[in-house]
Structure formats: C-alpha cells, structure tokens
Amino acid sequence: MIQIFKKEFNSFLNSLIAYVVIATFLSSIGLMMWVFPETSVLDYGYSEMDTLFTVGPYMLIFLVPAITMRSFAEEKKMGTLEFLLTKPLHDMDVILGKFFAGFVLVMVSIIPTIVYYYSIFLLGEPQGNVDTAGVIGSYIGLVLLGGIFCTLGILASSLSPNQIVSFIIGALLCLLFYSGFDTISTLVTSGTLALNIKQLGILYHYDSISRIDR
Amino acid sequence: MSLAIKNLTKVFGQQKAVDSISFSVSPGEIVGFLGPNGAGKSTTMKIATGYLPPDSGSVEICGIDVAESPTKIKGLIGYLPEHNPLYLDMYVTEYLIFAGRLNGIKGPELKQRILDIIHLCGLSDEQHKKLESLSKGYRQRVGLAQALIHEPPVLILDEPTSGLDPNQILEIRKVIRDISHNKTVLFSSHIMQEVEALCDRVVVINKGKIVADDQLSRLLQNRAGIVLIVEFKEEAPLSQLREIEGVSEIVRLSANKCKIISQPGLDIRAALFRFAADTNLSLVELKMEEYSMEVIFKELTGAESKL
C-alpha cells in the first residue's frame, strides 16, 4: 500500500497537480477571507472563520475530483492497471494507496489555513476572543469531508476510462452527497421524512460538527 | 508442473474467447503459444496471471491454484502484457525500483537486482532517461526487465517482440534465451521465425481451441513435407514428375524450373535424382527449402495454404 501511496503522491508532485490544487484552494479562500468585502472577516467585524468553513467545501467539490479523476481512469487507459493488478498486491492496497495520496494532498492544502486562525486570534478584541473549540470541530469536519470527497472521486474515476467524464461524475457525486440530500429534503412535506433525507446528506452532519448556525 | 491449465473457458458476450483448453508446461521449458490475432492467446495469459477470472476451468502455477491464492501466484510470475504498460513519467530506474518494491524486494538486495537486470536487458546507456523518451525497443526491454526483477520461476510474455525492428527482435530474443535456462517460459507470438528460433515446444490455438500441442521438431516432421526447387536443362516434364511417389504438389516457376512439395515425412530427393537419370534429363539445380512453421501454422489455423 505504501508503495502505491508513494507513487501516486510523487505523480501529483511531478505533474504539477499538487501545486495547482494547493495554489487555487489557498488563493481563493484567502481572497474571500481577507479581501472581498462581502465575505471578508475584516469587514464582517466578528472574529470568526465561518467563511473558510462554508466556502471551503464548495472549493473542495471541484478540486478533489480534479485530484482523483486520473487515479483509475488513467491507469485503465494506459493499461498500467494490468501491471498493478498482476503484482502481488491486494486490490485493497491499490485502492487505499490511491485514497491516502489524495487525502494527504487535501490535508496539505488545508493545513496552511491554520495561519488564518492565528491572525484572527491576534485581531480579536479582546485578543484571543475566538471560539477555539468550534474551529477545531470545523477543521475535523473539513478534513473528513475531504476524505469523503476523495472516496467519491476515486469511485467516479473507476467508472470510466475518460478523465473528463470521471471529473464530472465525481463533482456531481460530491455535490449530491454534500448538499443534494439537503435540497431534496426541502421538497418533502412530511417532517420526519424530510429530516431523515436531510440526515443522509453530509451537510447536516458537517454543520453539526462545525457548530455553524445556518 | 510449473504451469497447468485445465479446461479453461472464457466467454465475452456471445464469443467464446477460450474454449476449454488444457495444457501444461514443465519447469525449464520454453513454450511458444501461437495463434492468429484474436485466437485467445492474450485472454489465456491474462487468466493465467490472475488479471481476468475464468468462466470455468482452472490454472495452477507451481501447484498453486490461481483462483484460490491470487496474490501468492502473482509473486511467482513475471508478466509482460501485450501493450507493455509503462508509467511514462517515471525514469527507468525509478520504474524498476517501483516494480521491485511491489514484489517485496528491499534495500541492498533491490539495488543489486536492478544493476543485474539493467545489465542483462542492455539498458545501461538508457537507465537515467525518462520512459517517455525511450524508443519502442528500449521500452520493450524495460517491460521485460520489470517482469524479471523478482526472479520469477515462471515467465509469461505476451508478444514480447511485436512492433520491433529486426535488430531489436534479435536482441530481445537473445535476452529471453539468456534468462530461460532455469525458468519456465510461455510466450505468445504470431511470428513463426520466432517460435522456430526460441521454442522447444509449441501450442497452437485457433478460435479458442488448441489445434496442436507438440515438440517443434515432431510437428515439423509429421505435418510438413519438404519443398524442393528443381531446375532442368530442358523443359520440366510436370505430368511425369507428378507420378513420382511421394510428390504431393508441383508448381511451375518457369519453363525449366518448378517447385515440388513432398508428402509429410518423405524425402523425395533420391527418387527425383533417379527419375532424372532414367529419363535422360539434366538436373542443373536441386535446392531444398525447409517446409517452415509458417505453412504449418496456416494449415492448422485454417488460413489459405498457398505457397
């Protein structure tokens, strides 16, 4: 498993995918947190990180399938899947190796945002006036969300040998599981059924772990 | 038995790609697996390496059933797939290290193996290049090196020389011959010269069924007559020649020259000589052409056998 992980992660680094993903994620989140007036913490006035945790998932919906779209699609197309599957490995080694490579890349792109927490911590009036426990919960939620998106992206990648098809299916699946069930539940009139459907989606649980009030 | 295939069947949709074939390969043997395109060679090999599941029947590698412990047998096989899958963004040594580690070779042992294998496959000058910059012949060598990295007792090579130029074919053949003295090799091909150059035994498959499985020499003897090019000083008397015992076919090449094919297993040269002496014809040329594998192949696989 560790061999596949290393190979996958190296190929992220060699093919620039890693840098592009990290740069896109950080620059857009950074702009929204600190520059754009509608979402900026500085204009908002409260020492919170909600911008990161509400916009972040939507960024991940597009970035994670972009990371994972080649994982199986390309191996199939190049025939290298035959190479991997005729080596003394379990299928699970291959799948887990690819999953963790994507997951670690997502974590690497999230980790630098801890700087934002420190900035807000210092900017608070009085200093340190941040809901630290809420932020920790939100980070756990965001990282786990990245993990779920990776699994969905890899599933989508294994469905088609075409990377673009994989990407679109992956993004669609991520969107469906993240907020799709939430939207569907609003169409249902029965209260308990609506709640049950809502609970199938990730958003319900993500909000719960983040303590975000919507 | 190093490799035993029993009643193997694989169906793709309506088509039986492999139709209950059985054969086995003993240790140290080189077996050529022959057949026209789409005969089921690659399918059989993919099943033998555990990449595809069979619909019925079984494959055993060194006495271990492929379906029962696929991971174990994959370590015993060196497999070069037909389209030679390479990670083109890797370097030669990087790729070999990756292949070696997947097979559980580590540390100094792996280093030594890679040095040996690079030398064996003639990759010394190319070892620091990226795979995408290698020519087809060198890529094929890397594929072979990858299959050999863990010193497997069984080698399965799917058309190892397809698409190579004649020099490269000779070099790859040499590598296969060099490594084969203590290994079991099953390789597929549709190039006859290759089989003649490398194999002890051939298994011929057509439309998913085995049509011949024999020692090469015996197959040649039993199936094939000899081909003679005969030139007389006078016009060749075809009708009389046809009556010589053992002649199966005569083709006129020019007025004085003809091609005579004997019946399988018969040598008609002496008879031909006597005929010339009896009829006072001067035989100016008598050249023997071995009835090659190619003809046998055509005969067995049902293609038109026209010389």
Interface residues (C-beta under 8 A of the other chain):
Chain A: Q3 K7 S11 N14 S15 M78 G79 T80 L81 E82 F83 L84 L85 T86 K87 P88 L89 H90
Chain B: K46 T49 G50 Y51 T71 K72 K74 G75 I77 Y79 P81 H83 N84 P85 L86 Y87 L88 D89 F98 A99 R101 L102 N103 G104 Q146
